[in-house]
């Protein structure tokens, strides 16, 4: 089986990270996220792009949003080095989707479909270890001792961006920017819509089958 090129789409809380990890293990490919790619290439010379700064690091240190053309260049570099990948967190808008089609061919486009209220429940119930960053959930993935991390004994906290008000705002931004990306891929042979509201194992069965059939 050839190493597949996979794009996974879905709202915050849809389970992209969980399913991406399983895809990586099952098909022996790389997990490419914009965050990781940005951190790995933060000192890349982007002077030829004629942007405000000459490195991604400069945008990060200034607290400014990294422009699309810089993100595009970073993703291009990350994908060029990968023998098969699952791309997670990009493209976030139609312009990026159009650029992606110029630099790579996708075997599978997975769209994890989860309703808004389920997403709100998942995200507002998330708790994160203040020390080691391990994730838990007040309903779905509880620690052995309430409020205490199983891994290191650190305190579990709710992140500022996991409050209901912030979560609904994040989902609103997703609807505005990324839903058009999903619609862009709908109808293509590579596109597969996955019911993401089920248990992770059930979702994984459909995800694995979709990738295996198209790889």
MDAnalysis code that builds the backbone (N, CA, C; Angstrom):
import MDAnalysis as mda
import numpy as np

u = mda.Universe.empty(645, n_residues=215, atom_resindex=np.repeat(np.arange(215), 3), trajectory=True)
u.add_TopologyAttr("name", ["N", "CA", "C"] * 215)
u.add_TopologyAttr("resid", np.arange(1, 216))
u.add_TopologyAttr("resname", ["UNK", "UNK", "UNK", "UNK", "UNK", "UNK", "UNK", "UNK", "UNK", "UNK", "UNK", "UNK", "UNK", "UNK", "UNK", "UNK", "UNK", "UNK", "UNK", "UNK", "UNK", "UNK", "UNK", "UNK", "UNK", "UNK", "UNK", "UNK", "UNK", "UNK", "UNK", "UNK", "UNK", "UNK", "UNK", "UNK", "UNK", "UNK", "UNK", "UNK", "UNK", "UNK", "UNK", "UNK", "UNK", "UNK", "UNK", "UNK", "UNK", "UNK", "UNK", "UNK", "UNK", "UNK", "UNK", "UNK", "UNK", "UNK", "UNK", "UNK", "UNK", "UNK", "UNK", "UNK", "UNK", "UNK", "UNK", "UNK", "UNK", "UNK", "UNK", "UNK", "UNK", "UNK", "UNK", "UNK", "UNK", "UNK", "UNK", "UNK", "UNK", "UNK", "UNK", "UNK", "UNK", "UNK", "UNK", "UNK", "UNK", "UNK", "UNK", "UNK", "UNK", "UNK", "UNK", "UNK", "UNK", "UNK", "UNK", "UNK", "UNK", "UNK", "UNK", "UNK", "UNK", "UNK", "UNK", "UNK", "UNK", "UNK", "UNK", "UNK", "UNK", "UNK", "UNK", "UNK", "UNK", "UNK", "UNK", "UNK", "UNK", "UNK", "UNK", "UNK", "UNK", "UNK", "UNK", "UNK", "UNK", "UNK", "UNK", "UNK", "UNK", "UNK", "UNK", "UNK", "UNK", "UNK", "UNK", "UNK", "UNK", "UNK", "UNK", "UNK", "UNK", "UNK", "UNK", "UNK", "UNK", "UNK", "UNK", "UNK", "UNK", "UNK", "UNK", "UNK", "UNK", "UNK", "UNK", "UNK", "UNK", "UNK", "UNK", "UNK", "UNK", "UNK", "UNK", "UNK", "UNK", "UNK", "UNK", "UNK", "UNK", "UNK", "UNK", "UNK", "UNK", "UNK", "UNK", "UNK", "UNK", "UNK", "UNK", "UNK", "UNK", "UNK", "UNK", "UNK", "UNK", "UNK", "UNK", "UNK", "UNK", "UNK", "UNK", "UNK", "UNK", "UNK", "UNK", "UNK", "UNK", "UNK", "UNK", "UNK", "UNK", "UNK", "UNK", "UNK", "UNK", "UNK", "UNK", "UNK", "UNK", "UNK", "UNK"])
u.atoms.positions = np.array([
    [0.846, -1.206, 0.000],
    [0.000, 0.000, 0.000],
    [0.879, 1.251, 0.000],
    [0.572, 2.168, -0.898],
    [1.312, 3.428, -0.932],
    [1.012, 4.250, 0.310],
    [1.964, 5.109, 0.684],
    [1.753, 5.986, 1.833],
    [0.729, 7.049, 1.462],
    [-0.408, 7.097, 2.149],
    [-1.481, 8.008, 1.739],
    [-1.232, 9.453, 2.164],
    [-1.778, 10.364, 1.384],
    [-1.824, 11.783, 1.738],
    [-3.245, 12.089, 2.192],
    [-3.391, 12.405, 3.472],
    [-4.713, 12.544, 4.089],
    [-4.895, 13.959, 4.621],
    [-6.043, 14.538, 4.357],
    [-6.444, 15.803, 4.968],
    [-7.610, 15.513, 5.893],
    [-7.520, 15.980, 7.144],
    [-8.612, 15.784, 8.092],
    [-9.179, 17.142, 8.484],
    [-10.506, 17.275, 8.343],
    [-11.205, 18.530, 8.618],
    [-12.234, 18.318, 9.717],
    [-12.503, 19.370, 10.465],
    [-13.513, 19.285, 11.508],
    [-13.356, 20.448, 12.468],
    [-14.425, 20.744, 13.173],
    [-14.428, 21.858, 14.124],
    [-13.536, 21.546, 15.323],
    [-13.176, 22.571, 16.097],
    [-12.499, 22.315, 17.369],
    [-13.329, 21.354, 18.211],
    [-12.686, 20.307, 18.741],
    [-13.403, 19.337, 19.558],
    [-13.989, 18.175, 18.783],
    [-13.811, 18.151, 17.466],
    [-14.408, 17.089, 16.645],
    [-13.647, 15.776, 16.746],
    [-12.404, 15.824, 17.249],
    [-11.622, 14.605, 17.395],
    [-10.521, 14.447, 16.362],
    [-10.115, 15.536, 15.729],
    [-9.089, 15.453, 14.691],
    [-7.768, 14.910, 15.240],
    [-7.377, 15.393, 16.405],
    [-6.111, 14.957, 16.984],
    [-6.104, 13.477, 17.310],
    [-7.197, 12.999, 17.910],
    [-7.308, 11.580, 18.267],
    [-7.237, 10.699, 17.034],
    [-8.013, 11.025, 16.021],
    [-8.043, 10.205, 14.822],
    [-6.754, 10.341, 14.009],
    [-6.160, 11.513, 14.009],
    [-4.888, 11.699, 13.298],
    [-3.809, 10.804, 13.882],
    [-3.749, 10.716, 15.213],
    [-2.744, 9.870, 15.868],
    [-2.911, 8.414, 15.455],
    [-4.159, 7.976, 15.355],
    [-4.407, 6.593, 14.952],
    [-4.029, 6.361, 13.492],
    [-4.308, 7.340, 12.649],
    [-3.935, 7.228, 11.240],
    [-2.416, 7.109, 11.110],
    [-1.700, 7.941, 11.852],
    [-0.234, 7.926, 11.831],
    [0.296, 6.544, 12.212],
    [-0.241, 5.972, 13.288],
    [0.224, 4.659, 13.752],
    [-0.136, 3.543, 12.768],
    [-1.356, 3.602, 12.229],
    [-1.836, 2.532, 11.357],
    [-1.136, 2.528, 9.998],
    [-0.902, 3.718, 9.433],
    [-0.394, 3.794, 8.062],
    [1.060, 4.265, 7.980],
    [1.681, 4.485, 9.141],
    [3.098, 4.854, 9.220],
    [3.406, 6.095, 8.386],
    [2.645, 7.148, 8.634],
    [2.849, 8.419, 7.941],
    [3.025, 9.526, 8.976],
    [3.311, 10.729, 8.520],
    [3.576, 11.843, 9.426],
    [2.306, 12.621, 9.748],
    [2.257, 13.138, 10.963],
    [1.174, 14.034, 11.375],
    [1.681, 15.459, 11.215],
    [1.132, 16.185, 10.263],
    [1.559, 17.554, 9.989],
    [0.484, 18.509, 10.477],
    [0.800, 19.292, 11.496],
    [-0.098, 20.337, 11.973],
    [0.555, 21.688, 11.729],
    [-0.276, 22.704, 11.547],
    [0.283, 24.030, 11.283],
    [1.088, 24.525, 12.480],
    [0.620, 24.214, 13.693],
    [1.336, 24.658, 14.889],
    [2.727, 24.056, 14.969],
    [2.805, 22.733, 14.798],
    [4.107, 22.056, 14.843],
    [5.006, 22.521, 13.704],
    [4.428, 22.643, 12.505],
    [5.217, 23.063, 11.353],
    [5.750, 24.486, 11.540],
    [4.939, 25.336, 12.146],
    [5.352, 26.719, 12.389],
    [6.503, 26.762, 13.389],
    [6.373, 25.974, 14.469],
    [7.434, 25.960, 15.480],
    [8.730, 25.368, 14.917],
    [8.597, 24.353, 14.056],
    [9.782, 23.703, 13.501],
    [10.497, 24.578, 12.475],
    [9.768, 25.515, 11.885],
    [10.338, 26.344, 10.814],
    [10.293, 27.832, 11.159],
    [10.307, 28.153, 12.435],
    [10.112, 29.553, 12.835],
    [11.261, 30.468, 12.406],
    [12.431, 29.879, 12.109],
    [13.561, 30.707, 11.666],
    [13.805, 30.601, 10.161],
    [12.843, 30.046, 9.438],
    [12.962, 29.921, 7.995],
    [13.015, 31.301, 7.335],
    [13.876, 31.461, 6.367],
    [14.009, 32.735, 5.653],
    [12.828, 32.905, 4.690],
    [12.000, 33.920, 4.952],
    [10.848, 34.183, 4.083],
    [10.969, 35.560, 3.427],
    [12.210, 36.029, 3.346],
    [12.443, 37.357, 2.769],
    [11.949, 37.476, 1.341],
    [11.954, 36.358, 0.600],
    [11.532, 36.391, -0.801],
    [10.024, 36.607, -0.957],
    [9.275, 36.494, 0.153],
    [7.824, 36.667, 0.079],
    [7.399, 38.125, 0.148],
    [8.361, 39.004, 0.442],
    [8.069, 40.442, 0.525],
    [6.988, 40.730, 1.564],
    [7.120, 40.084, 2.740],
    [6.208, 40.318, 3.855],
    [6.861, 41.259, 4.857],
    [6.130, 41.597, 5.908],
    [6.620, 42.580, 6.880],
    [7.894, 42.116, 7.574],
    [7.948, 40.826, 7.904],
    [9.117, 40.271, 8.594],
    [9.784, 39.212, 7.715],
    [11.047, 38.899, 8.057],
    [11.821, 37.955, 7.253],
    [11.808, 36.533, 7.802],
    [11.217, 36.328, 8.998],
    [11.094, 34.981, 9.560],
    [9.735, 34.851, 10.248],
    [9.175, 33.631, 10.316],
    [7.940, 33.424, 11.082],
    [8.108, 33.790, 12.550],
    [9.320, 33.564, 13.100],
    [9.557, 33.874, 14.508],
    [9.221, 35.335, 14.822],
    [9.547, 36.226, 13.897],
    [9.312, 37.651, 14.127],
    [7.821, 37.934, 14.310],
    [6.968, 37.261, 13.520],
    [5.521, 37.422, 13.696],
    [5.081, 36.897, 15.063],
    [5.626, 35.732, 15.434],
    [5.245, 35.105, 16.696],
    [5.656, 35.977, 17.887],
    [6.862, 36.504, 17.844],
    [7.348, 37.325, 18.953],
    [6.631, 38.667, 19.027],
    [6.145, 39.136, 17.884],
    [5.390, 40.395, 17.869],
    [3.930, 40.179, 18.251],
    [3.539, 38.913, 18.391],
    [2.154, 38.592, 18.732],
    [1.191, 38.843, 17.595],
    [1.709, 38.830, 16.367],
    [0.882, 39.099, 15.198],
    [0.481, 37.806, 14.494],
    [-0.658, 37.839, 13.815],
    [-1.131, 36.692, 13.055],
    [-0.188, 36.447, 11.880],
    [0.241, 35.210, 11.728],
    [1.130, 34.864, 10.613],
    [0.314, 34.879, 9.319],
    [0.724, 35.646, 8.316],
    [-0.064, 35.776, 7.077],
    [-0.179, 34.453, 6.327],
    [-1.218, 34.353, 5.508],
    [-1.462, 33.139, 4.731],
    [-0.246, 32.728, 3.914],
    [0.409, 33.681, 3.250],
    [1.513, 33.312, 2.372],
    [2.674, 32.691, 3.139],
    [2.838, 33.102, 4.406],
    [3.896, 32.514, 5.240],
    [3.486, 31.116, 5.696],
    [2.239, 30.967, 6.129],
    [1.740, 29.646, 6.521],
    [1.818, 28.687, 5.338],
    [1.448, 29.159, 4.161],
    [1.520, 28.333, 2.957],
    [2.933, 27.805, 2.727],
    [3.902, 28.678, 2.853],
    [5.305, 28.301, 2.621],
    [5.759, 27.254, 3.639],
    [5.339, 27.424, 4.884],
    [5.718, 26.483, 5.941],
    [5.096, 25.117, 5.694],
    [3.817, 25.093, 5.319],
    [3.145, 23.822, 5.028],
    [3.788, 23.145, 3.827],
    [4.114, 23.915, 2.805],
    [4.776, 23.362, 1.618],
    [6.078, 22.669, 2.007],
    [6.851, 23.297, 2.868],
    [8.116, 22.717, 3.327],
    [7.880, 21.429, 4.103],
    [6.887, 21.434, 4.993],
    [6.595, 20.259, 5.820],
    [6.131, 19.082, 4.967],
    [5.283, 19.343, 3.981],
    [4.759, 18.262, 3.145],
    [5.825, 17.715, 2.201],
    [6.741, 18.565, 1.782],
    [7.790, 18.130, 0.860],
    [8.697, 17.092, 1.510],
    [8.821, 17.165, 2.828],
    [9.705, 16.252, 3.556],
    [8.983, 14.993, 4.021],
    [7.686, 14.872, 3.757],
    [6.885, 13.767, 4.297],
    [6.622, 12.694, 3.241],
    [6.823, 11.434, 3.636],
    [6.453, 10.301, 2.790],
    [5.088, 9.811, 3.274],
    [4.049, 10.491, 2.819],
    [2.704, 10.258, 3.339],
    [2.466, 11.107, 4.567],
    [1.261, 11.616, 4.709],
    [0.974, 12.509, 5.834],
    [-0.522, 12.550, 6.120],
    [-0.843, 12.991, 7.341],
    [-2.196, 13.432, 7.663],
    [-2.070, 14.894, 8.054],
    [-2.723, 15.753, 7.309],
    [-2.632, 17.207, 7.486],
    [-3.800, 17.668, 8.343],
    [-3.489, 18.353, 9.438],
    [-4.470, 18.689, 10.472],
    [-4.325, 20.167, 10.837],
    [-5.399, 20.946, 10.647],
    [-5.351, 22.363, 11.007],
    [-5.107, 23.293, 9.829],
    [-5.042, 22.756, 8.645],
    [-4.812, 23.511, 7.414],
    [-5.445, 22.709, 6.288],
    [-6.126, 23.343, 5.341],
    [-6.332, 24.785, 5.162],
    [-7.479, 25.317, 6.030],
    [-7.344, 26.559, 6.434],
    [-8.364, 27.207, 7.266],
    [-9.290, 28.115, 6.459],
    [-8.965, 28.343, 5.209],
    [-9.825, 29.172, 4.372],
    [-9.672, 28.731, 2.915],
    [-10.515, 29.265, 2.055],
    [-10.524, 28.842, 0.662],
    [-9.220, 29.169, -0.063],
    [-8.613, 30.285, 0.269],
    [-7.358, 30.661, -0.364],
    [-6.283, 29.609, -0.082],
    [-6.218, 29.157, 1.169],
    [-5.244, 28.123, 1.525],
    [-5.580, 26.805, 0.840],
    [-6.869, 26.480, 0.725],
    [-7.281, 25.241, 0.056],
    [-6.847, 25.249, -1.403],
    [-6.987, 26.390, -2.048],
    [-6.593, 26.492, -3.453],
    [-5.079, 26.358, -3.597],
    [-4.340, 26.932, -2.652],
    [-2.884, 26.799, -2.675],
    [-2.470, 25.350, -2.464],
    [-3.150, 24.675, -1.530],
    [-2.818, 23.278, -1.232],
    [-2.944, 22.407, -2.470],
    [-3.963, 22.671, -3.286],
    [-4.171, 21.869, -4.498],
    [-3.036, 22.059, -5.509],
    [-2.292, 23.159, -5.366],
    [-1.184, 23.424, -6.285],
    [0.097, 22.698, -5.882],
    [0.210, 22.330, -4.611],
    [1.485, 21.790, -4.129],
    [1.443, 20.307, -3.780],
    [0.249, 19.700, -3.726],
    [0.176, 18.294, -3.358],
    [-1.122, 17.681, -3.875],
    [-1.148, 16.362, -3.953],
    [-2.360, 15.622, -4.319],
    [-2.874, 14.899, -3.085],
    [-4.158, 15.027, -2.819],
    [-4.777, 14.391, -1.657],
    [-5.444, 13.082, -2.067],
    [-5.161, 12.018, -1.306],
    [-5.829, 10.740, -1.537],
    [-7.177, 10.684, -0.826],
    [-7.223, 11.280, 0.368],
    [-8.421, 11.220, 1.198],
    [-8.646, 12.564, 1.881],
    [-9.884, 13.031, 1.868],
    [-10.276, 14.211, 2.643],
    [-11.357, 13.758, 3.619],
    [-11.013, 13.694, 4.899],
    [-11.937, 13.245, 5.932],
    [-12.570, 14.457, 6.607],
    [-13.878, 14.456, 6.722],
    [-14.594, 15.532, 7.410],
    [-15.345, 14.936, 8.597],
    [-14.901, 15.278, 9.813],
    [-15.537, 14.775, 11.026],
    [-16.717, 15.671, 11.367],
    [-17.916, 15.111, 11.289],
    [-19.151, 15.868, 11.450],
    [-19.681, 15.715, 12.876],
    [-19.686, 16.810, 13.629],
    [-20.165, 16.810, 15.012],
    [-21.025, 18.051, 15.231],
    [-22.191, 17.886, 15.867],
    [-23.102, 18.998, 16.104],
    [-22.558, 20.015, 17.100],
    [-23.071, 21.231, 17.012],
    [-22.558, 22.338, 17.826],
    [-22.658, 22.061, 19.316],
    [-23.802, 21.593, 19.804],
    [-23.964, 21.405, 21.245],
    [-23.040, 20.309, 21.772],
    [-22.828, 19.272, 20.967],
    [-21.881, 18.221, 21.358],
    [-20.466, 18.786, 21.445],
    [-20.110, 19.639, 20.501],
    [-18.791, 20.269, 20.521],
    [-18.618, 21.148, 21.754],
    [-19.661, 21.901, 22.093],
    [-19.602, 22.759, 23.285],
    [-19.391, 21.905, 24.533],
    [-20.121, 20.791, 24.640],
    [-19.970, 19.903, 25.796],
    [-18.552, 19.339, 25.879],
    [-18.035, 18.931, 24.749],
    [-16.685, 18.352, 24.739],
    [-15.634, 19.362, 25.164],
    [-15.717, 20.567, 24.605],
    [-14.673, 21.555, 24.841],
    [-14.763, 22.192, 26.222],
    [-15.979, 22.476, 26.691],
    [-16.096, 23.100, 28.012],
    [-15.795, 22.094, 29.120],
    [-15.887, 20.799, 28.821],
    [-15.585, 19.775, 29.819],
    [-14.131, 19.360, 29.847],
    [-13.340, 19.908, 28.955],
    [-11.927, 19.533, 28.906],
    [-11.168, 20.138, 30.090],
    [-10.269, 19.356, 30.656],
    [-9.386, 19.826, 31.712],
    [-7.952, 19.448, 31.328],
    [-7.030, 20.346, 31.620],
    [-5.637, 20.163, 31.198],
    [-4.724, 20.256, 32.417],
    [-3.740, 19.366, 32.463],
    [-2.778, 19.422, 33.561],
    [-1.943, 20.687, 33.446],
    [-1.879, 21.436, 34.551],
    [-1.154, 22.702, 34.566],
    [0.349, 22.492, 34.469],
    [0.804, 21.267, 34.734],
    [2.240, 20.986, 34.725],
    [2.706, 20.314, 33.434],
    [2.055, 19.181, 33.062],
    [2.567, 18.413, 31.917],
    [1.707, 18.526, 30.664],
    [0.512, 19.125, 30.767],
    [-0.313, 19.362, 29.589],
    [-1.205, 18.207, 29.176],
    [-1.257, 17.114, 29.957],
    [-2.125, 15.987, 29.625],
    [-3.591, 16.412, 29.678],
    [-4.378, 15.952, 28.695],
    [-5.795, 16.321, 28.601],
    [-6.695, 15.287, 29.270],
    [-7.750, 15.787, 29.918],
    [-8.802, 14.941, 30.504],
    [-10.144, 15.554, 30.151],
    [-11.209, 14.883, 30.550],
    [-12.556, 15.416, 30.347],
    [-13.400, 15.040, 31.548],
    [-14.257, 15.975, 31.979],
    [-15.039, 15.757, 33.192],
    [-16.034, 14.609, 33.049],
    [-16.361, 14.241, 31.800],
    [-17.309, 13.154, 31.573],
    [-16.689, 11.961, 30.855],
    [-15.911, 12.227, 29.810],
    [-15.461, 11.139, 28.943],
    [-14.111, 10.540, 29.329],
    [-13.277, 11.300, 30.004],
    [-11.914, 10.831, 30.291],
    [-11.463, 11.402, 31.631],
    [-11.996, 10.842, 32.701],
    [-11.733, 11.368, 34.042],
    [-10.439, 10.796, 34.621],
    [-9.721, 11.586, 35.422],
    [-8.535, 11.065, 36.107],
    [-8.954, 10.157, 37.263],
    [-8.013, 9.394, 37.788],
    [-8.325, 8.512, 38.911],
    [-8.768, 9.312, 40.128],
    [-8.105, 10.436, 40.356],
    [-8.477, 11.336, 41.464],
    [-8.929, 12.664, 40.879],
    [-10.122, 13.118, 41.260],
    [-10.682, 14.336, 40.683],
    [-9.730, 15.516, 40.832],
    [-9.474, 16.192, 39.712],
    [-8.664, 17.404, 39.731],
    [-7.166, 17.173, 39.769],
    [-6.744, 15.888, 39.723],
    [-5.314, 15.572, 39.826],
    [-4.875, 14.744, 38.623],
    [-3.776, 15.134, 38.001],
    [-3.267, 14.442, 36.817],
    [-2.718, 13.069, 37.171],
    [-3.145, 12.046, 36.420],
    [-2.635, 10.692, 36.625],
    [-1.148, 10.602, 36.303],
    [-0.685, 11.408, 35.357],
    [0.687, 11.286, 34.873],
    [1.722, 11.876, 35.820],
    [1.419, 13.065, 36.367],
    [2.450, 13.750, 37.159],
    [1.956, 14.296, 38.488],
    [0.638, 14.177, 38.746],
    [0.106, 14.689, 40.010],
    [-0.190, 16.174, 39.994],
    [-0.075, 16.796, 38.824],
    [-0.334, 18.228, 38.722],
    [-1.820, 18.551, 38.803],
    [-2.115, 19.843, 38.953],
    [-3.501, 20.297, 39.064],
    [-4.141, 20.377, 37.677],
    [-5.394, 19.902, 37.596],
    [-6.137, 20.000, 36.335],
    [-6.927, 21.294, 36.326],
    [-6.810, 22.036, 35.214],
    [-7.458, 23.338, 35.108],
    [-8.240, 23.422, 33.809],
    [-9.194, 24.343, 33.771],
    [-9.901, 24.648, 32.532],
    [-9.180, 25.794, 31.845],
    [-8.792, 25.590, 30.595],
    [-8.109, 26.644, 29.857],
    [-9.057, 27.809, 29.615],
    [-8.481, 29.002, 29.487],
    [-9.290, 30.199, 29.259],
    [-10.121, 30.086, 27.980],
    [-9.585, 29.389, 26.967],
    [-10.316, 29.290, 25.698],
    [-11.295, 28.118, 25.677],
    [-11.508, 27.478, 26.841],
    [-12.485, 26.392, 26.930],
    [-13.742, 26.790, 27.705],
    [-13.889, 28.075, 28.022],
    [-15.133, 28.534, 28.630],
    [-16.218, 28.556, 27.554],
    [-17.492, 28.482, 27.965],
    [-18.563, 28.366, 26.973],
    [-18.588, 29.561, 26.022],
    [-18.421, 30.758, 26.550],
    [-18.466, 31.948, 25.694],
    [-17.379, 31.898, 24.627],
    [-16.160, 31.531, 25.057],
    [-15.038, 31.476, 24.116],
    [-15.205, 30.339, 23.118],
    [-15.696, 29.203, 23.601],
    [-15.912, 28.051, 22.718],
    [-16.904, 28.392, 21.619],
    [-18.003, 29.031, 21.988],
    [-19.008, 29.371, 20.967],
    [-18.452, 30.371, 19.962],
    [-17.590, 31.252, 20.399],
    [-16.961, 32.201, 19.487],
    [-16.010, 31.464, 18.535],
    [-15.246, 30.507, 19.065],
    [-14.345, 29.721, 18.222],
    [-15.132, 28.942, 17.166],
    [-16.256, 28.383, 17.577],
    [-17.070, 27.612, 16.634],
    [-17.691, 28.510, 15.572],
    [-18.022, 29.731, 15.977],
    [-18.563, 30.702, 15.025],
    [-17.514, 31.063, 13.968],
    [-16.286, 31.261, 14.409],
    [-15.193, 31.558, 13.482],
    [-14.969, 30.374, 12.539],
    [-15.043, 29.152, 13.084],
    [-14.901, 27.954, 12.259],
    [-15.977, 27.920, 11.180],
    [-17.212, 28.174, 11.575],
    [-18.319, 28.159, 10.613],
    [-18.065, 29.149, 9.482],
    [-17.598, 30.317, 9.850],
    [-17.409, 31.380, 8.861],
    [-16.261, 31.075, 7.903],
    [-15.135, 30.573, 8.454],
    [-13.924, 30.430, 7.642],
    [-13.725, 29.044, 7.037],
    [-14.020, 28.006, 7.820],
    [-13.610, 26.665, 7.415],
    [-14.730, 25.839, 6.797],
    [-15.983, 26.122, 7.130],
    [-17.075, 25.392, 6.481],
    [-17.019, 25.544, 4.961],
    [-16.693, 26.732, 4.419],
    [-16.531, 26.832, 2.962],
    [-15.425, 25.914, 2.420],
    [-14.408, 25.635, 3.241],
    [-13.346, 24.709, 2.823],
    [-13.917, 23.298, 2.675],
    [-14.738, 22.881, 3.652],
    [-15.378, 21.568, 3.579],
    [-16.260, 21.486, 2.334],
    [-17.033, 22.540, 2.088],
    [-17.900, 22.560, 0.907],
    [-17.081, 22.517, -0.383],
    [-15.878, 23.078, -0.326],
    [-14.974, 23.080, -1.482],
    [-14.595, 21.653, -1.884],
    [-14.423, 20.781, -0.900],
    [-13.996, 19.402, -1.172],
    [-15.164, 18.444, -1.393],
    [-16.356, 18.815, -0.936],
    [-17.516, 17.938, -1.103],
    [-17.744, 17.645, -2.583],
    [-18.073, 16.387, -2.863],
    [-18.313, 16.015, -4.238],
    [-17.103, 15.440, -4.933],
    [-15.904, 15.655, -4.364],
    [-14.707, 15.050, -4.947],
    [-14.634, 13.586, -4.536],
    [-13.939, 12.778, -5.334],
    [-13.820, 11.353, -5.038],
    [-13.074, 11.110, -3.733],
    [-12.228, 12.044, -3.339],
    [-11.425, 11.872, -2.127],
    [-12.217, 12.165, -0.848],
    [-13.342, 12.860, -0.980],
    [-14.069, 13.363, 0.197],
    [-14.899, 12.272, 0.869],
    [-14.776, 12.190, 2.213],
    [-15.568, 11.253, 3.001],
    [-16.073, 11.971, 4.254],
    [-17.389, 11.994, 4.436],
    [-17.974, 12.568, 5.646],
    [-18.104, 11.467, 6.694],
    [-17.596, 11.748, 7.904],
    [-17.585, 10.773, 8.993],
    [-18.437, 11.289, 10.144],
    [-19.337, 10.443, 10.666],
    [-20.138, 10.799, 11.834],
    [-19.222, 10.794, 13.054],
    [-18.862, 11.985, 13.513],
    [-17.907, 12.112, 14.608],
    [-18.523, 12.145, 15.991],
    [-19.843, 11.958, 16.083],
    [-20.494, 12.037, 17.399],
    [-20.457, 10.711, 18.153],
    [-19.988, 9.651, 17.509],
    [-19.932, 8.343, 18.145],
    [-18.666, 8.206, 18.993],
    [-18.538, 7.059, 19.652],
    [-17.337, 6.772, 20.428],
    [-16.120, 6.764, 19.513],
    [-14.942, 7.149, 20.020],
    [-13.740, 7.222, 19.177],
    [-13.433, 5.932, 18.428],
    [-13.660, 4.777, 19.035],
    [-13.370, 3.507, 18.353],
    [-14.270, 3.309, 17.136],
    [-15.534, 3.688, 17.264],
    [-16.472, 3.562, 16.146],
    [-16.108, 4.528, 15.027],
    [-15.731, 5.733, 15.394],
    [-15.286, 6.714, 14.399],
    [-14.045, 6.185, 13.679],
    [-13.126, 5.613, 14.462],
    [-11.880, 5.112, 13.889],
    [-12.126, 4.035, 12.840],
    [-13.077, 3.166, 13.041],
    [-13.354, 2.110, 12.062],
    [-13.672, 2.707, 10.692],
    [-14.502, 3.749, 10.697],
    [-14.858, 4.400, 9.424],
    [-13.664, 5.147, 8.833],
    [-12.894, 5.807, 9.708],
    [-11.718, 6.549, 9.251],
    [-10.702, 5.593, 8.625],
    [-10.399, 4.505, 9.309],
    [-9.428, 3.531, 8.807],
    [-9.864, 2.950, 7.469],
    [-11.142, 2.586, 7.381],
    [-11.658, 2.004, 6.135],
    [-11.570, 3.009, 4.987],
    [-11.898, 4.274, 5.274],
    [-11.883, 5.297, 4.226],
    [-10.467, 5.501, 3.679],
    [-9.488, 5.537, 4.585],
    [-8.097, 5.726, 4.148],
    [-7.608, 4.494, 3.392],
    [-7.893, 3.317, 3.921],
    [-7.422, 2.069, 3.297],
    [-7.998, 1.897, 1.891],
    [-9.241, 2.278, 1.707],
    [-9.886, 2.114, 0.407],
    [-9.316, 3.052, -0.652],
    [-8.793, 4.188, -0.212],
    [-8.361, 5.209, -1.168],
    [-6.841, 5.339, -1.276],
    [-6.108, 4.649, -0.411],
    [-4.646, 4.767, -0.429],
    [-4.058, 3.991, -1.617],
])
